[in-house]
Amino acid sequence: MNLEESNSYNQEIESRDRKRRAVMLSIILCGVFIALLFVMIIIISYQDSITEKFYIDGVQIKSFNNSMYTQIDGVTYVDVRTLSSALGYTYTKGEYKKYNENEDSCYLQSDYEIVTLSAGNDSYDKYIEITAPSPKIAEIPIVVNNKGGYSETYKLQNEIVYQNGKIYVPLDSLQKMFNINISWKEYRKKIYTLANRVANAKATIGKYGYTEMSGDYENLRAIIDGLVIVADTQASSKYYGVFSFGNENQKAGEILSRKYDNITYAQNVGEFYITVENGTMGLLNSEGGTIIDSSSGYEEISLLDDDGENQLYLVKKGKEYGVVSRTGEVLVHPENDEIGLKNEYVSSFSLEKIRNPKVLFDACIPVKKDGKYGLVNKDGEQKLNLSYEGFGYKTTATSSTSGNEQSVLLIPPSVGIKGIVVNYDDLYGIFDVTTQKLILPCVYSKIYAITRNGKTTYYIEYNGASVELKDYLEDNGLNNVDETGNPIQSKLKKELPKEDEIENNTNTVQTSGNVVSSEDLNNNVSNNTILENDNDMNSENIVSDEDSGVIELN
């Protein structure tokens, strides 16, 4: 081998080594790059996983951020205005059906219902009102099964809050408030609308052999609770049942067989009103257990009062109404023309917020029969006999205070009692809810209120002279609750004074240009012929109502 061949060989070897080193370096660099890329992906993925994101039906809502919710006393609260807008609700400040601009109250309106909220309340109301033309949800035509004219009340575990100019509602209230399902994790907040859930339900029930579901709006909302009202058409008739998707306490499957003429879901309490072939109704719980048997003969059943496990139901048989407990016990037999006060009745009384006009102060149920009113408690005990013309004092155009007087139905705890104004023969008295007695007999020409400088004062008027009610109650030892409505125990231990035993005193109050002393007022009341428990009245022309403090002349 000559020198030239030797140099050429060595150069070739060196060239191969350089190429091999270049390849190795490229491989190493690629490996490093891939490793760095992998690390970057991990970092980005981790960063993304700890970045809070909000989704509605799988679509990220970038306008949402953590300012939409807050923690109050360890409870998560959500800004209702921000959320409602994203869910297609119209937010209107002020109370529903009242023309004010209160910042701490609002109502939310969709194409299907109205939700009313007020800060400080531990409940809210819903009104079903379909406004959309030819409404459909997930291609299912929508109808309304309720008869209208009533609201649904939903209880909350925590109060609605007004803070920093915003209304916040507890996170756990959102599901039924907006008809949504929620997955609320630290960095991923996911919301699924009713339309999304209905579409999924249609696909799911098909796998179990169901081909139809109820198109009643009330019933579609049951899907949020994992329940579907399914239907079966036989000849010209349609029968309904209930299917459950299953949860931690229940397997997926049929809860109610498809044999009922109609089923309506009560979303606020999670129960089913059923109608059977003879036109009568019953009530079943979400597991299919009987609350009110359909053989009881009731033609209508509706929720009267939601009190946890002690719900009360309004029942109708023929043209008469009664009250049944959740255990099926008849508390008030269906023998009455009306149970509770109608919304149009209480609309004249705007001073006090009346949560449920059918159960005043969550304790007393107004009852009407043959044109006369009385009160029963939630145990069905008659506390005010059916002798009265009505409840509340309504002002008239001829009021001596030239329109400053305000109508009064309820006396608030701030006055010292939880009272209901009652009317007998155009004279007025007060029924005390705490003691469940008529503490002021029906001898007063007016029981009214006047609001000045934002403060409301309540008055009673006798023979043209008025006295401030709060003072009168305190002077005579009749006040028995504090401003929050909690009983004053020392007061409750005392026996209520009789009308002719009320202590005289010399306090005077100037109202509406008239001065009256408690002494004069007490003396006048004691001399009035409307008495309480007069055992000496033996005339056969007198009918005594011992509990009510009235005497009727035949």
C-alpha positions in Angstrom: 0.0 0.0 0.0 1.5 3.3 -1.1 1.2 6.5 0.9 -1.6 8.0 -1.1 -3.8 4.9 -0.5 -3.0 5.1 3.2 -4.0 8.8 3.4 -7.2 8.1 1.5 -8.1 5.3 3.8 -7.4 7.4 6.9 -9.5 10.2 5.6 -12.4 7.9 4.9 -12.2 6.5 8.4 -12.1 10.0 9.8 -15.1 11.0 7.7 -17.1 8.0 8.9 -16.3 8.9 12.5 -17.4 12.5 12.0 -20.6 11.4 10.4 -21.2 8.8 13.2 -20.5 11.5 15.8 -22.8 13.9 14.0 -25.5 11.3 14.0 -25.0 10.6 17.6 -25.0 14.3 18.5 -28.2 14.7 16.5 -29.8 11.8 18.3 -28.7 13.2 21.6 -29.9 16.6 20.7 -33.2 15.2 19.5 -33.5 13.2 22.7 -32.8 16.3 24.8 -35.3 18.3 22.7 -37.9 15.6 23.1 -37.2 15.5 26.8 -37.4 19.2 27.1 -40.6 19.2 25.0 -42.1 16.5 27.2 -41.2 18.5 30.3 -42.7 21.6 28.8 -45.9 19.6 27.9 -46.0 18.4 31.5 -45.5 21.9 32.9 -48.1 23.3 30.5 -50.5 20.5 31.3 -50.0 20.9 35.0 -50.3 24.7 34.7 -53.5 24.2 32.7 -54.8 21.7 35.2 -54.4 24.2 38.1 -55.9 27.0 36.0 -59.5 27.5 36.9 -61.9 27.0 34.0 -65.7 27.2 33.7 -67.7 25.2 31.2 -71.4 25.1 30.1 -72.3 22.0 28.2 -68.7 21.4 27.4 -67.9 24.9 26.1 -65.5 26.9 28.0 -66.9 30.3 29.3 -63.9 32.5 29.3 -65.8 35.4 30.8 -66.2 33.5 34.0 -63.6 33.8 36.7 -63.2 33.3 40.4 -64.9 36.7 41.1 -68.1 34.9 40.2 -68.2 33.1 43.6 -67.1 33.7 47.1 -66.8 32.0 50.5 -69.1 33.2 53.3 -68.8 31.4 56.7 -67.3 28.4 54.9 -70.2 28.2 52.4 -69.6 28.7 48.7 -71.9 31.4 47.2 -72.3 32.2 43.5 -73.1 35.6 41.9 -76.5 35.0 40.5 -76.5 37.8 38.0 -73.3 36.6 36.2 -74.5 33.0 36.1 -78.1 33.8 35.0 -76.9 35.8 32.0 -74.8 32.9 30.7 -77.7 30.5 31.1 -80.1 32.7 29.1 -82.1 34.2 32.0 -83.0 37.9 32.1 -82.0 39.5 35.4 -84.3 42.2 36.7 -83.6 44.0 40.0 -86.4 44.6 42.5 -89.1 42.3 43.8 -91.3 40.4 41.3 -94.7 42.0 40.6 -93.6 45.1 42.7 -92.5 48.3 41.1 -89.3 49.0 43.0 -85.6 49.0 42.2 -84.3 47.2 45.3 -80.7 46.1 44.8 -81.0 43.3 47.3 -83.8 41.5 45.5 -84.4 40.4 41.9 -86.2 38.0 39.6 -84.7 35.8 36.8 -86.8 35.0 33.8 -86.2 32.4 31.2 -88.5 31.1 28.4 -90.1 28.8 30.8 -90.1 30.1 34.4 -89.5 33.0 36.7 -87.3 32.7 39.8 -87.7 35.3 42.6 -84.9 36.1 45.1 -84.5 38.4 48.1 -81.4 38.7 50.3 -81.9 37.5 53.8 -84.4 34.8 52.9 -83.8 31.1 53.3 -86.2 30.3 50.4 -87.1 31.4 47.0 -90.1 31.1 44.7 -90.6 29.9 41.1 -93.5 30.7 38.7 -93.8 28.5 35.6 -94.6 30.8 32.7 -93.8 29.7 29.2 -93.2 32.6 26.8 -91.3 31.0 24.0 -93.2 30.5 20.7 -93.6 26.8 20.0 -91.3 25.8 22.9 -89.1 22.8 22.6 -86.3 21.3 24.7 -84.0 18.9 22.9 -86.6 18.7 20.1 -89.4 17.7 22.6 -92.5 20.0 22.3 -93.2 21.5 25.7 -96.5 21.9 27.5 -97.4 23.0 31.0 -99.3 20.6 33.3 -99.9 23.0 36.2 -103.1 25.1 36.4 -101.3 28.4 36.9 -101.8 31.0 39.5 -99.5 29.5 42.1 -95.8 29.5 42.9 -93.4 26.8 44.1 -91.4 27.6 47.2 -87.9 26.1 47.5 -86.2 25.9 50.9 -82.5 26.7 51.3 -80.0 25.5 53.9 -78.4 28.9 53.9 -79.8 32.4 53.3 -79.5 34.4 50.1 -76.8 37.1 50.6 -76.4 40.7 49.3 -72.7 41.7 49.3 -70.7 44.3 47.5 -73.6 45.2 45.3 -74.3 41.6 44.2 -76.8 39.0 45.1 -75.2 35.6 46.0 -77.0 32.3 46.3 -75.6 29.1 47.9 -73.9 26.8 45.5 -76.1 23.8 46.5 -79.2 25.8 45.5 -78.2 26.2 41.9 -79.3 22.8 40.6 -83.0 23.4 41.1 -82.9 27.1 40.8 -81.6 27.0 37.2 -82.5 23.4 36.3 -78.8 22.4 35.9 -76.4 19.7 36.9 -73.1 20.9 38.3 -69.6 19.4 38.8 -67.8 21.9 41.0 -64.2 21.0 41.5 -61.3 23.2 42.5 -60.1 24.0 39.0 -62.9 22.7 36.8 -66.4 24.0 37.2 -68.8 22.3 34.8 -72.5 23.1 34.2 -74.9 21.0 32.2 -78.2 22.7 31.2 -81.6 21.1 31.1 -81.5 20.8 27.3 -78.2 18.9 27.5 -79.6 16.6 30.2 -82.8 15.9 28.3 -80.9 15.0 25.1 -78.8 12.6 27.1 -81.9 11.2 28.8 -83.5 10.5 25.5 -80.5 8.4 24.4 -80.3 6.6 27.8 -83.9 5.5 28.2 -83.8 4.1 24.6 -81.3 1.5 25.8 -83.9 0.3 28.4 -86.7 0.0 25.8 -88.5 3.2 26.5 -89.6 5.2 23.4 -91.5 8.2 24.9 -91.1 10.6 27.8 -93.4 13.3 29.2 -93.2 16.7 27.5 -94.7 18.5 30.5 -92.2 21.2 31.5 -92.6 20.3 35.2 -91.7 16.7 34.4 -88.7 17.4 32.3 -87.1 19.1 35.3 -87.1 15.7 37.1 -84.2 14.8 34.8 -82.0 17.1 36.8 -82.7 14.8 39.8 -81.9 11.7 37.7 -85.6 10.8 37.1 -87.5 10.5 33.8 -91.3 10.4 33.5 -91.7 7.9 30.7 -94.8 7.2 28.6 -96.5 4.3 26.9 -99.2 4.8 24.3 -101.8 2.1 24.1 -104.5 2.5 21.5 -105.8 6.1 22.1 -104.6 6.3 25.7 -101.3 7.2 27.2 -100.0 5.9 30.5 -97.1 7.2 32.5 -94.4 5.8 34.8 -91.0 6.9 36.3 -87.5 5.6 35.4 -84.4 6.4 37.5 -80.9 6.7 36.2 -79.7 5.4 39.5 -77.6 7.0 42.2 -75.6 6.0 45.2 -78.7 4.9 47.0 -80.7 3.5 44.1 -80.0 1.3 41.1 -81.0 2.3 37.6 -84.5 1.0 36.7 -88.2 1.6 36.8 -89.6 3.2 40.0 -93.3 3.6 38.9 -94.9 1.3 36.3 -96.4 2.9 33.2 -100.0 2.6 34.4 -101.0 6.1 35.6 -103.2 8.5 33.7 -101.0 11.4 34.6 -97.9 12.1 36.7 -96.7 15.6 37.7 -93.3 16.0 39.3 -93.1 18.5 42.2 -89.5 19.7 41.8 -89.3 21.6 45.1 -90.0 18.5 47.2 -89.0 15.7 44.8 -92.4 14.0 44.8 -95.0 12.8 42.2 -98.6 13.7 42.0 -100.4 10.8 40.3 -103.8 10.6 38.7 -105.6 7.3 38.2 -108.4 6.1 36.0 -111.3 7.4 38.2 -109.8 10.9 38.1 -108.6 10.9 41.7 -105.1 11.7 42.8 -102.4 10.4 45.1 -98.9 11.3 46.1 -95.8 9.2 45.9 -92.2 9.9 46.9 -89.1 9.6 44.6 -88.7 5.9 45.6 -92.2 5.0 44.7 -93.5 5.0 48.3 -97.1 6.1 49.0 -97.6 9.4 50.8 -101.3 9.9 50.0 -103.2 6.9 48.6 -105.0 7.5 45.3 -108.0 5.7 46.8 -108.6 8.5 49.2 -110.9 10.2 46.6 -109.0 13.5 46.3 -109.5 15.2 43.0 -106.6 17.6 43.5 -103.5 17.6 45.6 -100.9 20.4 45.9 -98.2 21.4 48.4 -99.5 23.7 51.1 -96.4 24.1 53.1 -92.8 22.7 52.8 -91.4 22.1 56.3 -88.7 19.6 55.8 -90.1 16.1 56.6 -93.4 17.6 57.7 -94.9 18.9 54.5 -98.6 19.7 54.4 -100.8 19.1 51.4 -103.9 20.9 50.2 -106.5 18.4 49.1 -109.8 18.9 47.2 -112.8 16.6 47.2 -115.7 17.9 45.2 -115.7 21.6 45.8 -114.3 21.4 49.3 -110.8 21.6 50.7 -108.8 20.0 53.5 -105.2 19.5 54.7 -103.3 16.2 54.8 -99.9 15.6 56.4 -96.9 13.9 54.8 -97.8 10.7 56.7 -101.3 10.8 55.2 -103.0 11.9 58.3 -106.1 14.1 57.7 -105.5 17.3 59.7 -108.3 19.4 58.3 -111.2 17.4 56.7 -112.2 18.5 53.2 -115.2 20.4 54.3 -114.1 24.0 53.7 -114.6 26.5 50.9 -111.0 27.7 51.0 -107.8 26.9 52.7 -105.2 29.6 53.0 -105.4 33.1 51.6 -105.3 33.7 47.8 -102.5 35.8 46.2 -105.0 38.4 45.2 -106.2 38.7 48.7 -102.8 39.4 50.2 -101.7 41.7 47.4 -103.4 44.6 49.2 -100.9 44.1 52.1 -97.4 45.1 51.1 -95.9 46.1 54.4 -94.7 42.6 55.4 -93.2 39.9 53.1 -95.6 37.0 53.3 -93.6 33.9 52.4 -96.6 31.6 52.2 -100.2 33.2 52.3 -101.6 29.7 53.0 -99.6 29.3 56.2 -99.2 32.7 58.0 -96.0 33.0 60.1 -95.3 29.3 59.1 -97.8 28.4 61.9 -101.4 29.3 61.2 -103.6 28.2 58.3 -106.5 30.4 57.4 -109.8 28.5 56.7 -113.0 29.7 55.1 -116.4 28.1 55.3 -119.8 29.5 54.5 -118.3 33.0 54.1 -116.6 33.0 57.5 -112.9 32.7 58.4 -111.0 31.0 61.2 -107.5 29.7 61.9 -106.1 26.2 62.5 -102.5 25.4 63.5 -100.3 23.0 61.7 -101.5 20.1 63.9 -105.0 20.7 62.6 -106.3 22.2 65.9 -108.9 25.0 65.5 -107.5 28.1 67.2 -109.8 30.7 65.9 -113.4 29.7 65.3 -115.1 30.2 61.9 -116.8 33.5 63.0 -114.8 36.2 61.2 -115.4 38.3 58.1 -111.7 38.1 57.1 -108.2 39.0 57.9 -106.4 42.3 57.9 -107.4 46.0 57.9 -107.6 47.7 54.5 -107.3 51.5 54.3 -109.9 53.5 52.4 -110.0 56.8 50.5 -111.7 58.4 53.5 -108.9 57.6 55.9 -108.4 60.4 58.5 -104.7 60.6 57.7 -105.4 61.5 54.1 -103.8 58.5 52.5 -100.9 58.0 54.9 -102.4 55.0 56.5 -101.2 51.6 55.3 -103.2 48.4 55.2 -102.1 45.8 57.8 -102.5 42.0 57.7 -99.6 40.8 59.8 -98.0 42.5 62.9 -94.2 41.9 62.7 -92.0 40.8 65.6 -90.5 44.3 65.8 -93.8 45.4 67.5 -93.4 42.6 70.2 -95.7 39.9 68.8 -96.3 37.8 65.7 -99.8 38.9 65.1 -102.6 38.4 62.6 -105.2 41.1 62.2 -108.8 39.7 62.3 -112.0 41.3 61.3 -115.4 40.8 62.9 -118.3 43.0 61.9 -116.0 45.7 60.6 -114.1 45.9 63.9 -110.6 44.5 64.3 -108.6 42.5 66.8 -105.2 40.7 66.9 -104.6 37.0 67.0 -101.2 36.2 68.6 -99.4 33.4 66.8 -97.0 32.5 69.6 -99.7 32.0 72.3 -102.3 31.0 69.6 -104.9 33.2 71.2 -106.9 36.4 70.4 -105.0 38.9 72.6 -106.9 42.0 71.4 -110.6 41.5 70.9 -112.4 42.8 67.8 -113.4 46.2 69.2 -110.9 48.5 67.3 -112.1 50.6 64.4 -108.7 50.5 62.7 -105.4 48.6 63.0 -103.0 50.4 60.6 -99.5 51.5 60.0 -97.7 54.7 59.0 -94.3 54.9 57.5 -92.2 58.0 58.0 -88.5 58.5 57.2 -88.2 54.8 56.5 -89.7 53.7 59.9 -93.0 52.0 60.1 -95.2 52.4 63.2 -98.3 50.4 63.9 -101.4 51.8 65.6 -104.8 50.7 67.0 -107.8 53.1 66.9 -110.7 53.0 69.3 -113.5 55.6 69.3 -111.5 57.9 67.0 -108.4 57.9 69.2 -105.2 56.1 68.3 -102.4 54.6 70.3 -99.1 53.1 69.2 -99.5 49.4 69.2 -96.0 48.6 70.5 -96.5 50.8 73.5 -99.9 49.4 74.2 -98.6 45.8 74.1 -95.7 46.6 76.4 -97.8 48.5 78.9 -100.2 45.6 79.2 -97.6 42.8 79.2 -98.8 41.4 75.9 -95.5 41.5 74.0 -93.8 38.1 73.9 -91.2 38.0 71.1 -88.0 39.9 70.4 -87.3 41.6 67.1 -86.1 38.4 65.5 -89.3 36.6 66.4 -87.8 34.5 69.2 -90.1 34.1 72.3 -89.4 36.1 75.4 -89.6 33.2 77.9 -90.5 35.3 80.9 -93.4 36.7 79.0 -94.7 33.4 77.9 -94.8 32.1 81.5 -97.3 34.7 82.4 -101.0 34.2 82.0 -102.5 36.5 79.4 -104.5 39.3 81.1 -108.2 39.4 80.5 -109.7 42.5 79.0 -111.0 43.8 82.3 -107.8 43.0 84.1 -105.4 45.0 82.0 -103.4 47.3 84.2 -104.2 51.0 83.9 -101.5 53.4 83.2 -101.1 57.0 82.2 -98.9 56.9 79.2 -100.2 59.0 76.3 -99.3 58.9 72.6 -100.0 61.7 70.0 -101.1 60.2 66.6 -103.1 61.6 63.8 -104.1 64.7 65.9 -105.7 62.6 68.6 -104.4 62.0 72.1 -105.4 58.8 74.0 -104.2 57.3 77.2 -103.8 53.6 77.8 -106.1 54.0 80.8 -108.9 55.4 78.7 -108.4 52.9 76.0 -108.4 50.0 78.4 -111.5 51.3 80.2 -113.4 51.7 76.9 -112.4 48.3 75.7 -113.5 46.7 79.0 -116.9 48.3 78.8 -117.5 47.1 75.2 -120.1 44.5 74.7 -117.7 42.2 72.8 -116.4 40.0 75.6 -114.2 37.0 76.2 -115.3 34.0 78.4 -118.2 35.6 80.2 -119.7 32.8 82.1 -122.7 34.8 83.3 -124.1 35.3 79.8 -127.1 33.0 79.8 -129.4 34.5 77.2 -130.5 32.1 74.6 -130.1 34.9 72.0 -126.3 34.9 72.5 -123.8 32.5 70.9 -120.4 32.6 72.6 -117.1 31.9 70.8 -114.8 31.4 73.8 -111.6 31.4 71.9 -112.3 34.3 69.6 -113.4 37.0 72.1 -116.6 37.7 70.1 -120.3 37.3 70.9 -122.8 36.9 68.1 -126.3 38.1 68.5 -128.9 35.8 66.7 
